[in-house]
């Protein structure tokens, strides 16, 4: 569990300490890629909490989501419409659903733990 946290810290530090700029033409692609990555990350966290995590599903889901989102953005640019907004909306909805389910799972787990402690004291 410590390895993802380590690489998250390394990534944040690299982002803060370097002066790498993303060209404006690629801003839509990057925003969708980040949303797709967060969607996959939160989906993986949710699956882990529900004890349904499968590494193959997680990795393939990550690459599929990022690729599909980038393709939608590219297609939208070629057609001259803001098609990337559809991907932003879809990933945004999924992000908030995953966050809500993770929060609910943690609250329920806390309640169950508290009830077990009460029952053991009786």
N, C-alpha and C positions, 0 to 999 in steps of 0.2 A: 504494500500500500504506500510505502514511502517513495518509491520510484516516480510515480506520476507527480507527486508533490515536489520532488526535487527538480524535475524537468519544467514544471510550471514556474518555479522560482528562477531557474536559469533563463527561461524564455522571457519572463518579465524583466529581469536584470539586463538581458541583451537588448530588449526593446527600449529600455530607459537609458542605457549607456551608449547606444549607437545612434547615429544621426541618419538613419535610413528613411528615405521618403518614398512613399508609394505614389507613382504618377496619377494624376487626376483621372486619366482614362481608365484606370484599373480599380478605381474606388468602389464601383458597384460590384465587381467580381470579388474584391476582398471582403466587403461587408457581408455578402452572401456566404462566402467561405467561412467566415468567423461564425455567423449564425448557424450554419450547418454543423460546424464543429461543436459549438455549445449544445446544440440539439442532441447530437450523438453522445456527448459527454454526460449530459443530464439523463438521457435515456439509459446509458450504461450504469450510472449511479442508481437510478430507480430500479433497474434489473438486479443490481447487486443487493440492494436493500430487500427486494422481494425474493432473493435467492434464486433468481432465474438467469443470472448472467452467463453469457456464452461469448467467449473471446472472438470466435470466428464471426458471429453475428455482429459484434461490436465493430470489429475492424472493417468488415465488408460494408456495413452500414455507414461507417464514417466516409469511406472512399466513394461509395455510391451517392450519398447525400451531397458531398462536396462537388462531385462531377456533375450530377444532375442540376444542381443550383448554378454552377458555372455555365453549363450548356444553356439553361434558360436565360441567363444574363446575356450570353453571346447571341442567342437567337433573337432576343429582344433588340439588341443593338443593330443586328442585321436587318430586322424588319422596321426599325425606327419607332418602336414602342417600348414603354418601360415594363417589359415582361418580368424583369427581376423583382418587381414589387410583389408579384404573385408568390415568388419563393420567399421573400421577406415575410409576407403575411403568413404563409404556411409554416415556416420555421418559427415565427413568433408565437403563433398559436400553440404549436407543439412544445415550445420552451415553457410557456406559462402552464400548460397542462402538466408537464413533467414536474415543474416546481411545485404545483399544487398537490400532486400525488405524493411527492417526496415529503412535503410538509405534513400532509395528512398521515402518511405512514409513520413518520417520526413521532407525531403527537399520539397516535394510537399505541405505538410501542411504549411510549412513556407512561401512558395510562395503564396499560397491561402490567408493566413493571411495578407501578405504584400500587395497583390492586393486589398483586402477588405479595408485596411487602406487607400490606395491611392484613391479608389473610394469614400470613405466617406469624404475625404478632398476636393474633387471637388465640 
